[in-house]
């Protein structure tokens, strides 16, 4: 199993930036096998949705709602993924969850992002 630990959430005002981090740990084989990493979010009363995704080679994709504002990146040497969130809006308020997929799959426990107007 892949263990994922997120950090960086918080309560912010609209328009500011936050950077989320996701550190992966596990066996050497498990970590080396991770291909894709992604960030999902789930707002109260809504389904979990994919926010951004990045492959091991650095190919990225984004939800339309965050394109141009959020940037996903990863440091393969440190087994860490990041989500830079700029120009935050109240609609971005949600629990943000890191996901990794390789030989095994893992989910983080989530970090809460609250954006006030």
N, CA and C atoms as an extended XYZ file, in Angstrom:
351
Properties=species:S:1:pos:R:3:atomname:S:1:resname:S:1:resid:I:1 pbc="F F F"
N         0.836       -1.200        0.000 N   UNK     1
C         0.000        0.000        0.000 CA  UNK     1
C         0.865        1.241        0.000 C   UNK     1
N         0.382        2.275       -0.651 N   UNK     2
C         1.077        3.559       -0.674 CA  UNK     2
C         0.488        4.445        0.413 C   UNK     2
N         1.335        4.975        1.269 N   UNK     3
C         0.876        5.923        2.281 CA  UNK     3
C         1.098        7.346        1.763 C   UNK     3
N         0.062        8.149        1.863 N   UNK     4
C         0.126        9.518        1.389 CA  UNK     4
C        -0.266       10.463        2.512 C   UNK     4
N         0.502       11.522        2.695 N   UNK     5
C         0.221       12.507        3.738 CA  UNK     5
C         0.185       13.884        3.101 C   UNK     5
N        -0.972       14.537        3.197 N   UNK     6
C        -1.130       15.879        2.641 CA  UNK     6
C        -0.861       16.935        3.700 C   UNK     6
N        -0.491       18.094        3.235 N   UNK     7
C        -0.326       19.247        4.124 CA  UNK     7
C        -0.517       20.515        3.305 C   UNK     7
N        -0.753       21.623        4.015 N   UNK     8
C        -0.818       22.916        3.343 CA  UNK     8
C        -2.190       23.552        3.263 C   UNK     8
N        -3.219       22.865        3.737 N   UNK     9
C        -4.541       23.464        3.682 CA  UNK     9
C        -4.701       24.551        4.729 C   UNK     9
N        -5.838       25.217        4.680 N   UNK    10
C        -6.101       26.259        5.665 CA  UNK    10
C        -7.269       27.122        5.288 C   UNK    10
N        -7.477       28.160        6.092 N   UNK    11
C        -8.547       29.136        5.863 CA  UNK    11
C        -7.914       30.395        5.282 C   UNK    11
N        -8.374       30.760        4.084 N   UNK    12
C        -7.815       31.925        3.412 CA  UNK    12
C        -8.934       32.769        2.823 C   UNK    12
N        -8.589       33.990        2.452 N   UNK    13
C        -9.547       34.853        1.779 CA  UNK    13
C        -9.463       34.643        0.276 C   UNK    13
N       -10.531       34.958       -0.403 N   UNK    14
C       -10.550       34.830       -1.856 CA  UNK    14
C        -9.443       35.668       -2.487 C   UNK    14
N        -8.842       35.095       -3.511 N   UNK    15
C        -7.803       35.801       -4.246 CA  UNK    15
C        -6.379       35.440       -3.869 C   UNK    15
N        -6.217       34.811       -2.723 N   UNK    16
C        -4.859       34.472       -2.296 CA  UNK    16
C        -4.478       33.095       -2.828 C   UNK    16
N        -3.267       32.674       -2.469 N   UNK    17
C        -2.737       31.399       -2.946 CA  UNK    17
C        -2.459       30.445       -1.797 C   UNK    17
N        -2.504       29.176       -2.102 N   UNK    18
C        -2.094       28.119       -1.187 CA  UNK    18
C        -1.330       27.070       -1.974 C   UNK    18
N        -0.443       26.372       -1.283 N   UNK    19
C         0.283       25.282       -1.913 CA  UNK    19
C         0.112       24.028       -1.073 C   UNK    19
N        -0.461       23.014       -1.678 N   UNK    20
C        -0.635       21.736       -1.006 CA  UNK    20
C         0.519       20.808       -1.363 C   UNK    20
N         0.902       19.985       -0.402 N   UNK    21
C         1.945       18.990       -0.622 CA  UNK    21
C         1.413       17.610       -0.294 C   UNK    21
N         1.946       16.611       -0.984 N   UNK    22
C         1.555       15.220       -0.742 CA  UNK    22
C         2.810       14.372       -0.770 C   UNK    22
N         3.166       13.837        0.374 N   UNK    23
C         4.359       13.013        0.482 CA  UNK    23
C         3.973       11.541        0.476 C   UNK    23
N         4.589       10.784       -0.408 N   UNK    24
C         4.303        9.355       -0.529 CA  UNK    24
C         5.382        8.538        0.171 C   UNK    24
N         4.968        7.463        0.802 N   UNK    25
C         5.921        6.557        1.435 CA  UNK    25
C         5.432        5.126        1.264 C   UNK    25
N         6.353        4.198        1.449 N   UNK    26
C         6.038        2.790        1.294 CA  UNK    26
C         7.302        2.034        0.921 C   UNK    26
N         7.130        0.849        0.423 N   UNK    27
C         8.306        0.073        0.023 CA  UNK    27
C         8.954        0.707       -1.206 C   UNK    27
N        10.219        0.385       -1.419 N   UNK    28
C        10.937        0.939       -2.575 CA  UNK    28
C        10.212        0.560       -3.865 C   UNK    28
N         9.767       -0.681       -3.957 N   UNK    29
C         9.062       -1.119       -5.157 CA  UNK    29
C         7.769       -0.334       -5.342 C   UNK    29
N         7.031       -0.155       -4.248 N   UNK    30
C         5.756        0.560       -4.335 CA  UNK    30
C         5.958        1.996       -4.790 C   UNK    30
N         6.925        2.663       -4.202 N   UNK    31
C         7.172        4.060       -4.558 CA  UNK    31
C         7.651        4.164       -5.993 C   UNK    31
N         8.572        3.289       -6.389 N   UNK    32
C         9.116        3.351       -7.747 CA  UNK    32
C         8.032        3.087       -8.776 C   UNK    32
N         7.019        2.313       -8.402 N   UNK    33
C         5.989        1.937       -9.364 CA  UNK    33
C         4.928        3.007       -9.560 C   UNK    33
N         4.938        4.040       -8.721 N   UNK    34
C         3.900        5.070       -8.847 CA  UNK    34
C         4.010        5.742      -10.208 C   UNK    34
N         2.930        5.695      -10.961 N   UNK    35
C         2.909        6.380      -12.243 CA  UNK    35
C         2.169        7.696      -12.104 C   UNK    35
N         0.903        7.623      -11.811 N   UNK    36
C         0.134        8.856      -11.746 CA  UNK    36
C        -0.102        9.289      -10.311 C   UNK    36
N        -0.120       10.595      -10.135 N   UNK    37
C        -0.523       11.204       -8.867 CA  UNK    37
C        -1.529       12.293       -9.185 C   UNK    37
N        -2.471       12.436       -8.301 N   UNK    38
C        -3.510       13.409       -8.578 CA  UNK    38
C        -4.067       14.019       -7.311 C   UNK    38
N        -4.761       15.102       -7.499 N   UNK    39
C        -5.475       15.774       -6.420 CA  UNK    39
C        -6.961       15.747       -6.738 C   UNK    39
N        -7.733       15.313       -5.772 N   UNK    40
C        -9.181       15.328       -5.866 CA  UNK    40
C        -9.695       16.269       -4.783 C   UNK    40
N       -10.919       16.699       -4.938 N   UNK    41
C       -11.539       17.483       -3.875 CA  UNK    41
C       -12.997       17.091       -3.727 C   UNK    41
N       -13.484       17.289       -2.517 N   UNK    42
C       -14.879       16.978       -2.234 CA  UNK    42
C       -15.450       18.062       -1.338 C   UNK    42
N       -16.423       18.763       -1.856 N   UNK    43
C       -17.119       19.791       -1.091 CA  UNK    43
C       -18.312       19.159       -0.381 C   UNK    43
N       -18.785       19.770        0.686 N   UNK    44
C       -19.934       19.211        1.419 CA  UNK    44
C       -21.123       18.990        0.508 C   UNK    44
N       -21.668       17.788        0.556 N   UNK    45
C       -22.848       17.479       -0.236 CA  UNK    45
C       -22.585       17.205       -1.696 C   UNK    45
N       -21.324       17.186       -2.087 N   UNK    46
C       -20.991       16.956       -3.490 CA  UNK    46
C       -20.100       15.724       -3.633 C   UNK    46
N       -20.037       15.225       -4.866 N   UNK    47
C       -19.181       14.071       -5.130 CA  UNK    47
C       -17.723       14.499       -5.225 C   UNK    47
N       -16.850       13.553       -4.972 N   UNK    48
C       -15.431       13.817       -5.122 CA  UNK    48
C       -15.114       13.996       -6.607 C   UNK    48
N       -14.319       15.004       -6.914 N   UNK    49
C       -13.986       15.284       -8.304 CA  UNK    49
C       -12.482       15.415       -8.483 C   UNK    49
N       -12.018       15.047       -9.669 N   UNK    50
C       -10.609       15.180       -9.987 CA  UNK    50
C       -10.289       16.642      -10.265 C   UNK    50
N        -9.263       17.141       -9.608 N   UNK    51
C        -8.836       18.526       -9.797 CA  UNK    51
C        -7.667       18.598      -10.772 C   UNK    51
N        -6.665       17.778      -10.536 N   UNK    52
C        -5.475       17.808      -11.379 CA  UNK    52
C        -4.781       16.459      -11.289 C   UNK    52
N        -4.028       16.145      -12.345 N   UNK    53
C        -3.400       14.837      -12.449 CA  UNK    53
C        -2.049       15.004      -13.132 C   UNK    53
N        -1.065       14.233      -12.709 N   UNK    54
C         0.248       14.302      -13.341 CA  UNK    54
C         0.838       12.905      -13.420 C   UNK    54
N         1.418       12.575      -14.568 N   UNK    55
C         2.068       11.285      -14.727 CA  UNK    55
C         3.528       11.380      -14.289 C   UNK    55
N         4.173       10.236      -14.251 N   UNK    56
C         5.577       10.202      -13.837 CA  UNK    56
C         6.456       11.009      -14.789 C   UNK    56
N         6.053       11.053      -16.047 N   UNK    57
C         6.830       11.793      -17.043 CA  UNK    57
C         6.485       13.276      -17.080 C   UNK    57
N         5.495       13.674      -16.259 N   UNK    58
C         5.176       15.087      -16.156 CA  UNK    58
C         4.010       15.574      -16.992 C   UNK    58
N         3.279       14.677      -17.599 N   UNK    59
C         2.097       15.080      -18.359 CA  UNK    59
C         0.978       15.432      -17.387 C   UNK    59
N         0.387       16.593      -17.575 N   UNK    60
C        -0.618       17.075      -16.626 CA  UNK    60
C        -1.980       17.236      -17.283 C   UNK    60
N        -3.006       17.210      -16.453 N   UNK    61
C        -4.355       17.516      -16.895 CA  UNK    61
C        -5.085       18.167      -15.729 C   UNK    61
N        -6.088       18.991      -16.069 N   UNK    62
C        -6.793       19.770      -15.057 CA  UNK    62
C        -8.289       19.777      -15.305 C   UNK    62
N        -9.035       19.929      -14.230 N   UNK    63
C       -10.459       20.192      -14.362 CA  UNK    63
C       -10.631       21.583      -14.959 C   UNK    63
N       -11.670       21.751      -15.751 N   UNK    64
C       -11.902       23.048      -16.391 CA  UNK    64
C       -12.011       24.177      -15.370 C   UNK    64
N       -12.559       23.866      -14.214 N   UNK    65
C       -12.811       24.894      -13.201 CA  UNK    65
C       -11.532       25.467      -12.590 C   UNK    65
N       -10.402       24.781      -12.760 N   UNK    66
C        -9.161       25.255      -12.140 CA  UNK    66
C        -8.080       25.585      -13.164 C   UNK    66
N        -8.346       25.334      -14.435 N   UNK    67
C        -7.347       25.625      -15.469 CA  UNK    67
C        -6.927       27.083      -15.423 C   UNK    67
N        -5.631       27.313      -15.472 N   UNK    68
C        -5.109       28.665      -15.433 CA  UNK    68
C        -4.898       29.199      -14.026 C   UNK    68
N        -5.427       28.519      -13.018 N   UNK    69
C        -5.261       28.963      -11.630 CA  UNK    69
C        -4.438       27.986      -10.799 C   UNK    69
N        -4.614       26.687      -11.063 N   UNK    70
C        -3.922       25.650      -10.296 CA  UNK    70
C        -2.831       25.025      -11.153 C   UNK    70
N        -1.755       24.635      -10.484 N   UNK    71
C        -0.664       23.951      -11.161 CA  UNK    71
C        -0.228       22.754      -10.329 C   UNK    71
N        -0.226       21.584      -10.961 N   UNK    72
C         0.239       20.383      -10.284 CA  UNK    72
C         1.677       20.099      -10.716 C   UNK    72
N         2.477       19.635       -9.776 N   UNK    73
C         3.856       19.287      -10.081 CA  UNK    73
C         4.267       18.141       -9.163 C   UNK    73
N         5.412       17.552       -9.451 N   UNK    74
C         5.892       16.486       -8.590 CA  UNK    74
C         7.411       16.464       -8.596 C   UNK    74
N         7.942       16.025       -7.478 N   UNK    75
C         9.382       15.828       -7.331 CA  UNK    75
C         9.578       14.334       -7.137 C   UNK    75
N         9.939       13.653       -8.213 N   UNK    76
C        10.050       12.192       -8.149 CA  UNK    76
C        11.154       11.752       -7.179 C   UNK    76
N        12.179       12.550       -7.058 N   UNK    77
C        13.275       12.192       -6.155 CA  UNK    77
C        12.828       12.208       -4.694 C   UNK    77
N        11.859       13.072       -4.403 N   UNK    78
C        11.361       13.194       -3.027 CA  UNK    78
C         9.991       12.551       -2.848 C   UNK    78
N         9.500       11.878       -3.910 N   UNK    79
C         8.208       11.189       -3.825 CA  UNK    79
C         7.100       12.120       -3.338 C   UNK    79
N         7.102       13.318       -3.844 N   UNK    80
C         6.163       14.339       -3.380 CA  UNK    80
C         5.477       15.011       -4.558 C   UNK    80
N         4.190       15.245       -4.393 N   UNK    81
C         3.426       15.990       -5.383 CA  UNK    81
C         2.933       17.285       -4.745 C   UNK    81
N         2.736       18.279       -5.591 N   UNK    82
C         2.314       19.592       -5.109 CA  UNK    82
C         1.124       20.088       -5.920 C   UNK    82
N         0.337       20.923       -5.278 N   UNK    83
C        -0.737       21.616       -5.989 CA  UNK    83
C        -0.664       23.084       -5.609 C   UNK    83
N        -0.214       23.891       -6.546 N   UNK    84
C        -0.171       25.332       -6.340 CA  UNK    84
C        -1.513       25.903       -6.750 C   UNK    84
N        -2.186       26.539       -5.818 N   UNK    85
C        -3.525       27.069       -6.070 CA  UNK    85
C        -3.482       28.585       -5.967 C   UNK    85
N        -3.705       29.251       -7.071 N   UNK    86
C        -3.713       30.713       -7.110 CA  UNK    86
C        -5.123       31.238       -7.342 C   UNK    86
N        -5.316       32.486       -7.018 N   UNK    87
C        -6.618       33.147       -7.241 CA  UNK    87
C        -7.757       32.295       -6.700 C   UNK    87
N        -7.626       31.881       -5.472 N   UNK    88
C        -8.631       31.002       -4.886 CA  UNK    88
C        -9.992       31.677       -4.802 C   UNK    88
N       -11.023       30.878       -4.983 N   UNK    89
C       -12.408       31.349       -4.945 CA  UNK    89
C       -13.162       30.590       -3.865 C   UNK    89
N       -14.264       31.165       -3.365 N   UNK    90
C       -15.063       30.424       -2.375 CA  UNK    90
C       -15.503       29.057       -2.902 C   UNK    90
N       -15.705       28.940       -4.192 N   UNK    91
C       -16.094       27.665       -4.786 CA  UNK    91
C       -15.015       26.604       -4.730 C   UNK    91
N       -13.796       26.995       -4.370 N   UNK    92
C       -12.713       26.017       -4.223 CA  UNK    92
C       -12.715       25.372       -2.840 C   UNK    92
N       -13.585       25.852       -1.970 N   UNK    93
C       -13.660       25.289       -0.623 CA  UNK    93
C       -14.023       23.813       -0.678 C   UNK    93
N       -13.187       22.983       -0.077 N   UNK    94
C       -13.396       21.540       -0.118 CA  UNK    94
C       -12.302       20.845        0.671 C   UNK    94
N       -12.499       19.566        0.895 N   UNK    95
C       -11.412       18.720        1.363 CA  UNK    95
C       -10.630       18.269        0.145 C   UNK    95
N        -9.327       18.392        0.205 N   UNK    96
C        -8.471       18.025       -0.930 CA  UNK    96
C        -7.717       16.742       -0.580 C   UNK    96
N        -7.784       15.796       -1.504 N   UNK    97
C        -7.233       14.470       -1.271 CA  UNK    97
C        -6.201       14.134       -2.339 C   UNK    97
N        -5.086       13.608       -1.888 N   UNK    98
C        -4.043       13.159       -2.798 CA  UNK    98
C        -4.286       11.703       -3.154 C   UNK    98
N        -3.973       11.352       -4.382 N   UNK    99
C        -4.167        9.989       -4.866 CA  UNK    99
C        -2.934        9.566       -5.643 C   UNK    99
N        -2.524        8.329       -5.461 N   UNK   100
C        -1.394        7.787       -6.208 CA  UNK   100
C        -1.765        6.418       -6.748 C   UNK   100
N        -1.303        6.165       -7.953 N   UNK   101
C        -1.619        4.885       -8.594 CA  UNK   101
C        -0.374        4.325       -9.273 C   UNK   101
N        -0.065        3.102       -8.907 N   UNK   102
C         1.042        2.400       -9.541 CA  UNK   102
C         0.740        0.924       -9.425 C   UNK   102
N         1.685        0.168       -8.908 N   UNK   103
C         1.404       -1.244       -8.641 CA  UNK   103
C         0.310       -1.358       -7.572 C   UNK   103
N         0.284       -0.395       -6.665 N   UNK   104
C        -0.762       -0.288       -5.649 CA  UNK   104
C        -1.383        1.100       -5.730 C   UNK   104
N        -2.450        1.268       -5.009 N   UNK   105
C        -3.163        2.547       -5.009 CA  UNK   105
C        -3.217        3.090       -3.590 C   UNK   105
N        -3.181        4.407       -3.484 N   UNK   106
C        -3.277        4.995       -2.162 CA  UNK   106
C        -4.024        6.313       -2.163 C   UNK   106
N        -4.645        6.633       -1.051 N   UNK   107
C        -5.333        7.912       -0.831 CA  UNK   107
C        -4.801        8.533        0.438 C   UNK   107
N        -4.681        9.854        0.422 N   UNK   108
C        -4.330       10.564        1.631 CA  UNK   108
C        -5.556       10.778        2.504 C   UNK   108
N        -5.330       11.297        3.696 N   UNK   109
C        -6.431       11.506        4.639 CA  UNK   109
C        -7.184       12.797        4.351 C   UNK   109
N        -6.596       13.645        3.516 N   UNK   110
C        -7.262       14.881        3.136 CA  UNK   110
C        -6.790       16.078        3.930 C   UNK   110
N        -6.836       17.226        3.286 N   UNK   111
C        -6.532       18.492        3.952 CA  UNK   111
C        -7.607       19.490        3.550 C   UNK   111
N        -8.097       20.244        4.517 N   UNK   112
C        -9.231       21.127        4.278 CA  UNK   112
C        -8.766       22.495        3.786 C   UNK   112
N        -9.394       22.947        2.722 N   UNK   113
C        -9.166       24.290        2.188 CA  UNK   113
C       -10.483       25.049        2.269 C   UNK   113
N       -10.467       26.154        2.977 N   UNK   114
C       -11.660       26.992        3.117 CA  UNK   114
C       -11.331       28.384        2.603 C   UNK   114
N       -12.106       28.834        1.637 N   UNK   115
C       -11.879       30.142        1.025 CA  UNK   115
C       -13.071       31.032        1.341 C   UNK   115
N       -12.802       32.105        2.044 N   UNK   116
C       -13.870       33.029        2.420 CA  UNK   116
C       -13.940       34.187        1.422 C   UNK   116
N       -15.133       34.729        1.282 N   UNK   117
C       -15.321       35.828        0.318 CA  UNK   117
C       -15.050       37.179        0.954 C   UNK   117
